[in-house]
Structure formats: structure tokens, C-alpha cells
Amino acid sequence: MSATTAARSPRVITGRTVLIYFISFFGVIFAMNFVMIRFALSSFSGVETESSYKAGLTFKNDVAAAHAQDALHWSVEANVQRGENSIILITARDTKAQALSGLTAQVRLGHPTDKRKDVTVDFVETSTGQFRSLTPLPEGRWDLVIDLKRGEDVVFRSKSRVSL
């Protein structure tokens, strides 16, 4: 044996060493759990529906409204024109392909995973049955929710996924 590789006595594992390793191991686990929980709660609230009971009560009304909408046989098209200033054009026609009058458009871009990021889009009626967006549109994937109203009553509702 050479002088540089002289046998070293093995390190003695004491109770203090085990305690330090034990506390260090679980300290890292608790710290990571704290960080992950913090990120999870700050990025998603976890609430999709404020009151599931009230949502369940309105389900029958939603089904009846969907049947009434289907009975109208309206044709409502939304075209997304992408570019530097993206816009949405909505055209509403009846069963005879006549433009629908007396409607107002209420449109929302719903974030697919977080309601807090939803955007309300302002529309103006350019001609009878045709609407154009005024609000700048954010980029990304969105749920385009179109409500056409006559007075205060929603007579048509559409929801579709779009990429802007």
C-alpha cells in the first residue's frame, strides 16, 4: 500500500447523524409540498360552478331553451379573421336565409380551464343580422360563447372552441 491510499477508519453513524438525515429528508419533502400546493392554488381556483345545486335546478330550463332554439332552425355563423388585428364576424339568418333583425350579440371568450381569464367581447351590428367585434382579441385557444338576445331574452346560444 502506498501512503496516499492509507486505510481510513469508517465513519461512525451516530444517533445525531441519523436525526440530521431524517430531518433533512422530510424537510425537503415538506418544502416541495408547500411550493407545489402554492403553485396549484395560485394557478387554478378549483371552483367551476359556484353552486352545483342551483346549476342542477336550471338544467331543465337549459334543455327547454335548447329545444326551442333547435325548433327555430336558424343559421348562425362566426368567422374568425386572423391577422394583426383579429376580428370575429357573426352572421345570423333564419330558415329562409333572411337576415335576422332586432337582435343584440353578447359574446364571451371563455378560457378553457380558468373562468378568471374570461374576456367579454364588444360587438356592433354592421348591418341587419351581421355583427363585428370591436374588442381586441387575445391569442390562444378559447371557448367562443355567443348569445343572441331579443330584448333581455336569450334566443340563441352557441359555444365552440376557437384558436386566435
N, C-alpha and C positions, 0 to 999 in steps of 0.2 A: 504494500500500500504506500501511496505517496502521501506527502504531508498535507496536500490540499484536499484530499478526499478522506480525511480522518473521520472515523465514525462519530456521529453526533448522537447524543442521547435523545431518545424520542421525547416529544413534547408531552407533558403530563396533562391529561384532561381533568380539570377540576370542576367542582360544582359551579364556581364563578364563571368559567368558560362556557359551560352548558347553558347557564342562565343568560349570558350575553347573547349567545347564538339564538336561543329561544325567543328572547325579547326582540332581537333584530329581525328575525324571520317574520314573526307576527306583526311587528311594526310596519314592515314593508307591505304586507298583505292589507292591513287596515288603512294605510296611506293610499294605496292604489284603489281600494274600495271607495274611499272618500272621494277621490278625484273622479272616478267613473260615475258615481252617483251624482256628483255635482254637474258633470257634463250632461248626463242624461236628463236631469231636471231642468237645466237651463235651455236645452235644445228642444224639448217636447213637453208640453204641459200634462199630457196624458188624458186630457178631457176632450172627447169628441162630441158628446152631447151633454148639454147642461143638465137635463132631466130626462132620463130614459122613460120614465113613467109618462110624462107629458108627450114625448115623441111617440110612444105607443098609442096614446089616445087619439092623436091626429092621423094615425096611419089610415083609418077608414076614409077620412076626408081626402087624403092624398090619392088613394085608389080611385075614389069617385071623380076627383079632378082629372086624373089621367084618362079615365074612360070618357069623360066629357071632351077632353082635348082630342082624343082619337076620333070621336064622332064628328069633329069639325073638318077633318081631312085637310088641314092647312099644310102648306109647304113653306117652311122657314129655313132659309139657308144663311149660313155665316161663312164668309170668305175672309181669310187672313191674308193681308198683303204685307209680305215681309220686306224689309229694307232698312234704310237709315231711320226712318220714322214709320214703324209698323202701324197699320191700322186694321180695324175689323169692319167689314161691311155686312149688314144684315138685310135680307130681303124677305118680306112676308107676303104670301099670296094665298088666296082661298082655293077652293076646289076647281073653280073655273079659270084659274091663273090670273085673277084680277088682284091688283094691289090692295092690301087691307088698309083701311083708314081708321083714324080715331084711336090709334094705339100709341103707347109710350114704351120705350125699351129701358129695362133696368137690367144691367149686365154686371156680373161679378167674375173676376178671375180668382178661383179658389185654389189655394196651394194644396197639393195632394196629401200632404202629411201634417200640416200645421195651419190651423184656422187663423192664427195670429198674423200670418203673412198674406191673407186675402186682400185683394185690391178691387175697389169699386171703379168701374169704367163709365165715364160720362159719354152719352150718345146724343146725337142730334138727328132729327128726321130731315133728310135732304130732299126727299120727295115722298109722295104717298106710299107707305109700306116699305120705305128704304131708310136705313139708319146708318150713320157713320160714327166711329169712335172719335172722341176728342182728347181723351186722356192718353199720355204716353204709356206704351205697353212695356212691361218688364220682360226680360228674356227668361227662358226656361220652359218647363212643362207645367201646364196649368189645367184646371177644370174650368171650362167656359160655361157659365151658368147664365142662360138667357131667360128673362121673364118679360113677356109682353103683357102689358096691362091695359085694360079699358077702364078708366077711372081708377078706383082702388082695387079692383078685382083682377087677379092674375088669370088670364085666359089661355096662356100658352107658356109652358116651361120646357126648357131643353138643357141638357147637361152633356158635355162632350169634352174629351181630352185633346188639348192643342199644344203645339210647340211653337214658341215665339222666338 
